[in-house]
Amino acid sequence: MKTHIKGEIKVLNAWAFYDWANSVYALVISSSIFPLFYGALFRLEDKKSAPFFGIDTPSESIISYVTAIGFLIIAFISPLLSGVADYLGNKKFFLKLFCLVGSISCMMLYFFDLGNLYTSLFFYMMALIGFWGSLVFYNSYLPDIAFPEQQDAVSAKGYSLGYIGSVILLIINLAMVMKSELFGFDGPMQAMKFSFVLVGIWWLGFAQFSYRLLPNFRNSKKISTQAFFSGFRELKRILKELKQYPVLKGYLGAFFVYSMAVQTVMIIAAYFGEKEVQWENDDQRQMGLIVSILLIQLIAVVGAILTSKLSKRIGNINALIVINTAWIFICICAYFVVKPVEFYIVAAMVGLVMGGIQSLSRSTYSKLLPETTDTTSFFSFYDVTEKIGIVIGMLIYGAIAQITGKMQNAILFLVVFFAIGIILLIRTAKKEVVS
């Protein structure tokens, strides 16, 4: 058996290539084609809601609740399985398992219909769990295979490959949907359903290239109760240790609050555009939404660069205060969006701040970590914090949309989270100056 050499270029490339494989889920299922398909299903049956556990629930609230449940499961099982994987050294097994679950669930979305809503939503949720679950073990590979000086470049390569691969498949899917008859489909709906199958095949197929070269660290240890709950013990330890670092604790509290709103906006953006914007016809709706998603992706790259420059001039915390203020402005603008051109403008603004706030949030957290700490455990705590924030954000969004009957009201309410986030960031900045 070949011994793995840390820093080996072909292993690093194999790791980065998994981004090419799995990013199609994030763009096609999470952000573009599936939201289009989901909205079209309700429109074709002239429905705006459906029975959900005995209660007539708006379509956008249903998907919000199911998404929240999926992220809640991820927040619970991630530290559980991470502890087991670290103890047994079998993170490759879990990476393969979640990839298999996610990709097959994507393919099963071909059968998604309102007549079997619970089964359909189950596969939607399992695709989400498969994607985010595999990322836990994918990301944890990086310090094992790359030296610290290689990690930034390899991570960037993965991001770039993921962006290129997902855009390629999205363009193919767009062609299938817009010219469905040329591809032999019985209308755009069947083309969309087939695009879900393509996502699953792409994800599972290209992942095999990564599996071939990624090392397997499996050892001879046997599973024990101690190993099973080691991940939770680590999270509990970090929670206690945070009391020693008031600046880090204050920042994490601010991140938890504003991240709820950021992630919620990013997840529901396409559902909002599909339902609330007054498109002239279905063709314009399909083209418009996919173009807006691509617009967000492209501008997000520019936004990340501009945010990086801003943080160098005024500091990370102050830059995050500026970006959160911009998010408040965007949410207020989104409340008044009716026409397609208005949606494009807001989408462009979202792209500008989306890429920046994600990258800056993680790098700020990394800079605030004490030098002598276990960074893996701290980042596990960060990830769980983010997932729980998504759960709360999606539940609140779904509830407000259901109670008031307007998605705009739910988006406007997110302003509260951004405002609280700004207040907490200002308090953190003051603590940083004192310390």
C-alpha positions in Angstrom: 0.0 0.0 0.0 1.4 3.4 -1.1 2.3 5.7 1.8 0.7 9.2 1.5 3.1 12.0 1.3 1.8 15.3 2.7 1.9 18.1 0.2 1.8 15.8 -2.8 0.6 17.9 -5.8 -1.6 15.2 -7.4 -3.3 14.5 -4.0 -4.0 18.2 -3.6 -5.4 18.4 -7.1 -7.6 15.4 -6.4 -8.9 17.1 -3.3 -9.7 20.4 -5.1 -11.4 18.4 -7.9 -14.1 17.3 -5.5 -15.3 20.9 -5.6 -15.9 20.5 -9.3 -18.0 17.4 -8.5 -20.2 18.7 -5.7 -20.7 22.4 -6.5 -23.3 21.6 -9.1 -25.7 20.8 -6.2 -25.2 24.3 -4.7 -25.8 26.1 -8.0 -28.4 23.9 -9.8 -30.4 22.4 -7.0 -30.1 24.9 -4.2 -30.0 28.2 -6.2 -31.5 27.9 -9.7 -33.2 25.1 -11.5 -34.9 23.4 -8.5 -36.5 26.7 -7.1 -37.8 27.3 -10.7 -39.2 23.7 -10.8 -40.7 23.9 -7.3 -42.6 27.2 -8.1 -43.8 25.9 -11.5 -45.3 22.8 -9.8 -47.6 24.9 -7.7 -48.4 27.3 -10.5 -49.4 24.4 -12.9 -51.8 23.1 -10.3 -53.0 26.7 -9.6 -51.9 26.4 -5.9 -50.0 28.7 -3.6 -50.0 26.3 -0.6 -50.3 22.7 0.3 -51.2 20.6 3.4 -48.1 20.3 5.6 -48.5 18.1 8.7 -52.2 19.0 8.7 -51.9 22.7 8.2 -52.4 24.6 4.9 -48.9 26.1 4.4 -47.6 28.5 1.7 -45.1 26.8 -0.7 -42.2 29.1 0.3 -42.8 28.3 4.0 -42.8 24.6 3.3 -39.4 24.7 1.7 -38.1 27.0 4.4 -39.2 24.5 7.2 -37.7 21.5 5.4 -34.5 23.3 4.8 -34.3 24.2 8.5 -34.9 20.6 9.5 -32.1 19.5 7.1 -29.6 22.0 8.6 -30.6 21.1 12.2 -29.8 17.4 11.4 -26.4 18.5 10.0 -25.7 20.7 13.0 -26.3 17.6 15.2 -24.6 14.8 13.3 -21.5 16.8 12.2 -19.7 16.9 15.5 -20.9 13.3 16.2 -19.5 11.9 13.0 -16.5 14.1 13.0 -15.5 12.7 16.4 -15.9 9.2 15.1 -14.0 9.9 11.9 -11.1 11.5 13.8 -10.9 8.6 16.2 -11.1 5.8 13.6 -9.4 7.7 10.8 -12.2 6.8 8.3 -13.2 10.3 7.1 -12.9 8.9 3.5 -15.7 6.5 4.3 -18.0 9.3 5.5 -17.1 11.5 2.6 -18.2 8.7 0.2 -21.3 7.9 2.2 -22.6 11.5 2.2 -21.7 12.0 -1.5 -23.6 8.8 -2.3 -26.7 9.8 -0.3 -26.7 13.3 -1.7 -26.1 12.4 -5.4 -28.8 9.6 -5.4 -31.2 12.0 -3.6 -30.6 14.5 -6.4 -31.5 11.9 -9.0 -34.6 11.0 -7.0 -35.8 14.6 -7.4 -36.8 13.5 -10.9 -39.9 12.1 -9.3 -40.7 15.2 -7.2 -44.4 16.0 -7.3 -47.1 17.5 -5.1 -49.1 14.2 -5.0 -46.2 12.6 -3.0 -45.1 15.8 -1.2 -43.6 14.2 1.9 -41.6 11.6 -0.1 -40.5 14.4 -2.5 -39.4 16.7 0.3 -37.6 13.9 2.0 -35.3 13.5 -1.0 -34.8 17.3 -1.2 -33.7 17.2 2.5 -31.5 14.2 2.0 -29.7 15.9 -1.0 -29.1 18.9 1.3 -27.8 16.7 4.1 -25.6 14.8 1.6 -24.0 18.0 0.3 -23.4 19.7 3.6 -22.4 16.5 5.3 -19.8 15.6 2.7 -18.3 19.1 3.1 -17.6 18.5 6.7 -15.2 15.6 5.9 -14.0 17.2 2.6 -12.9 20.3 4.5 -11.3 18.3 7.3 -9.0 16.6 4.7 -7.1 19.9 4.0 -4.8 20.1 7.0 -4.1 16.4 6.6 -2.9 16.6 3.0 -1.5 20.2 2.7 1.1 22.2 4.6 -0.1 25.5 6.0 1.6 27.5 3.2 -0.2 25.4 0.6 -3.7 25.5 2.0 -4.9 29.0 0.8 -3.9 28.2 -2.8 -5.4 24.7 -2.8 -8.6 26.0 -1.3 -8.8 28.7 -3.9 -8.2 26.2 -6.6 -11.1 24.1 -5.3 -13.4 27.1 -5.2 -12.4 28.0 -8.8 -13.0 24.5 -10.1 -16.3 24.3 -8.3 -17.4 27.6 -9.9 -16.4 26.6 -13.4 -17.9 23.1 -13.2 -21.2 24.3 -11.8 -21.6 27.1 -14.3 -20.9 24.7 -17.2 -23.6 22.3 -16.0 -26.0 25.2 -15.3 -25.6 26.5 -18.9 -26.2 23.0 -20.3 -29.4 22.8 -18.1 -30.5 26.2 -19.2 -30.2 25.1 -22.8 -32.2 22.0 -22.0 -35.0 24.0 -20.3 -35.2 26.8 -22.9 -35.0 24.5 -25.9 -36.5 21.4 -24.4 -38.0 20.1 -27.7 -34.5 20.0 -29.3 -33.3 17.7 -26.6 -36.3 15.4 -27.0 -38.1 16.4 -23.7 -41.8 16.8 -23.3 -41.6 20.5 -22.2 -39.4 22.5 -19.8 -40.7 20.6 -16.7 -39.3 17.3 -17.9 -36.1 19.0 -18.8 -35.8 20.4 -15.3 -36.4 17.0 -13.8 -33.7 15.5 -16.0 -31.3 18.2 -14.9 -31.6 16.9 -11.3 -30.5 13.5 -12.6 -27.5 15.1 -14.4 -26.5 16.8 -11.1 -26.5 13.4 -9.3 -24.5 11.7 -12.1 -22.0 14.6 -12.3 -21.5 14.7 -8.6 -21.1 11.0 -8.0 -19.2 10.4 -11.3 -16.5 13.1 -10.9 -16.1 12.4 -7.2 -14.5 9.0 -8.2 -11.4 10.9 -9.5 -11.0 12.4 -6.0 -11.5 9.1 -4.2 -8.8 7.4 -6.2 -6.0 9.6 -4.8 -7.3 10.9 -1.5 -5.6 8.9 1.3 -7.4 6.6 3.7 -6.3 7.1 7.3 -8.3 4.1 8.7 -6.6 2.6 11.8 -7.3 -0.5 13.9 -9.1 1.2 16.7 -12.6 0.1 17.6 -15.5 2.4 18.1 -16.3 3.4 21.7 -18.8 5.6 23.5 -16.0 7.9 24.3 -15.1 8.4 20.7 -18.7 8.7 19.7 -19.3 11.8 21.8 -15.8 13.3 21.5 -17.1 15.9 19.0 -19.7 17.2 21.4 -17.2 17.3 24.3 -14.9 19.4 22.1 -17.7 21.9 21.4 -18.5 22.1 25.1 -14.8 22.7 25.9 -14.7 25.5 23.3 -17.8 27.1 24.8 -16.2 27.3 28.2 -12.8 28.5 26.8 -14.5 31.4 24.9 -15.0 33.1 28.3 -11.2 33.8 28.4 -11.4 35.6 25.0 -14.0 38.4 25.2 -13.3 39.8 21.7 -13.6 36.4 20.1 -16.7 35.6 22.1 -18.3 39.0 21.1 -17.4 38.5 17.5 -18.9 35.0 17.4 -22.1 36.3 18.9 -22.3 39.0 16.2 -21.6 36.4 13.5 -24.3 34.1 14.8 -26.9 36.8 14.5 -26.1 38.4 11.2 -25.2 35.0 9.6 -28.9 34.0 10.2 -30.0 36.7 7.9 -27.2 36.4 5.3 -27.7 32.6 4.8 -31.5 32.9 4.8 -31.4 35.6 2.0 -29.0 33.5 0.0 -31.1 30.3 0.3 -34.5 31.9 -0.5 -33.4 34.5 -3.1 -34.4 32.3 -6.1 -37.7 31.3 -4.5 -38.5 35.0 -3.9 -37.7 35.9 -7.5 -39.7 33.0 -8.9 -42.9 33.8 -6.9 -42.9 37.6 -6.2 -41.5 39.2 -9.3 -44.0 40.0 -12.1 -42.5 38.2 -15.0 -44.2 38.5 -18.4 -44.3 34.8 -19.0 -42.7 31.5 -18.0 -39.8 31.8 -20.5 -38.8 35.2 -19.1 -39.1 33.8 -15.6 -36.8 30.8 -16.4 -34.2 32.9 -18.2 -34.4 35.8 -15.8 -33.9 33.7 -12.7 -31.0 31.8 -14.1 -29.3 34.9 -15.5 -29.7 36.6 -12.1 -28.1 33.6 -10.3 -25.1 33.8 -12.7 -25.0 37.6 -12.2 -24.7 37.0 -8.4 -21.9 34.4 -8.9 -19.9 36.7 -11.1 -20.3 39.9 -9.0 -19.6 37.9 -5.8 -16.0 37.4 -7.1 -15.6 41.2 -7.5 -17.3 41.8 -4.2 -14.8 39.5 -2.4 -11.9 41.4 -3.9 -13.3 44.8 -3.0 -14.2 43.6 0.6 -10.6 42.4 1.0 -9.3 45.8 0.1 -11.8 47.5 2.3 -10.8 45.4 5.3 -7.1 46.4 4.8 -8.0 50.1 4.9 -10.4 50.2 7.8 -10.0 46.8 9.6 -12.0 43.6 9.5 -14.6 44.5 12.1 -15.3 47.9 10.6 -15.6 46.4 7.2 -18.1 43.9 8.5 -20.1 46.8 10.0 -20.2 48.5 6.6 -21.3 45.3 4.8 -24.0 44.6 7.3 -25.3 48.1 6.8 -25.3 47.4 3.0 -27.4 44.3 3.7 -30.0 46.4 5.6 -30.3 48.6 2.5 -30.6 45.6 0.2 -33.4 44.0 2.4 -35.3 47.3 2.3 -35.0 47.6 -1.5 -36.1 43.9 -1.8 -39.3 44.7 0.0 -40.3 47.0 -2.9 -39.2 44.7 -5.8 -41.9 44.0 -8.3 -40.4 44.3 -11.8 -37.7 42.1 -13.3 -35.2 45.0 -13.7 -35.6 45.8 -10.0 -34.9 42.1 -9.2 -31.7 42.2 -11.3 -30.5 45.4 -9.5 -31.1 43.8 -6.1 -29.4 40.6 -7.3 -26.4 42.5 -8.3 -26.2 44.2 -4.9 -26.5 40.8 -3.2 -23.7 39.5 -5.3 -21.5 42.4 -4.3 -21.8 41.8 -0.6 -22.4 38.0 -0.6 -18.9 36.9 -1.5 -17.3 39.5 0.7 -19.2 38.8 4.0 -18.6 35.0 3.8 -14.9 35.2 3.2 -14.3 38.1 5.6 -16.3 36.5 8.4 -14.2 33.3 8.3 -10.9 35.2 8.0 -11.9 37.5 10.9 -12.7 34.6 13.1 -9.3 33.0 12.1 -7.4 36.2 13.0 -9.1 36.4 16.4 -8.2 32.9 17.5 -5.5 32.6 20.2 -2.2 31.3 18.8 -2.0 28.3 21.1 -5.4 26.8 20.6 -6.8 23.8 18.8 -8.0 25.5 15.6 -9.8 22.5 14.3 -12.1 22.4 17.3 -12.7 26.2 17.1 -13.7 26.0 13.5 -16.0 23.0 14.2 -17.7 25.3 16.7 -17.8 28.1 14.1 -19.5 25.7 11.6 -22.1 24.4 14.0 -22.8 28.1 15.0 -23.4 28.9 11.4 -25.7 25.9 10.8 -27.8 26.6 13.9 -28.1 30.2 12.7 -29.5 29.0 9.4 -32.0 26.8 11.2 -33.3 29.7 13.2 -33.3 32.1 10.2 -35.2 29.7 7.9 -37.8 28.9 10.6 -38.4 32.6 11.3 -38.6 33.4 7.6 -41.0 30.6 7.0 -43.2 31.5 9.9 -43.4 35.2 9.0 -44.2 34.4 5.4 -46.9 32.0 6.5 -48.5 34.4 9.0 -48.4 37.5 6.9 -48.8 35.9 3.5 -46.0 37.9 2.0 -42.4 36.9 1.5 -41.4 40.6 1.4 -42.5 40.9 5.1 -40.1 38.1 6.0 -37.2 39.7 4.2 -37.9 43.1 5.8 -37.8 41.4 9.2 -34.3 40.2 8.5 -33.2 43.8 8.9 -33.6 43.3 12.6 -30.9 40.6 12.6 -28.5 42.8 10.6 -29.1 45.7 13.0 -28.4 43.6 16.0 -25.3 42.2 14.3 -24.0 45.7 13.7 -24.6 46.7 17.4 -22.7 43.5 18.5 -19.9 44.2 16.1 -19.5 47.8 17.4 -19.3 46.4 20.9 -16.7 43.9 19.8 -14.6 46.6 18.1 -14.6 48.6 21.4 -13.4 45.4 23.3 -10.7 44.9 20.7 -9.4 48.5 21.2 -9.4 48.0 25.0 -7.6 44.7 24.8 
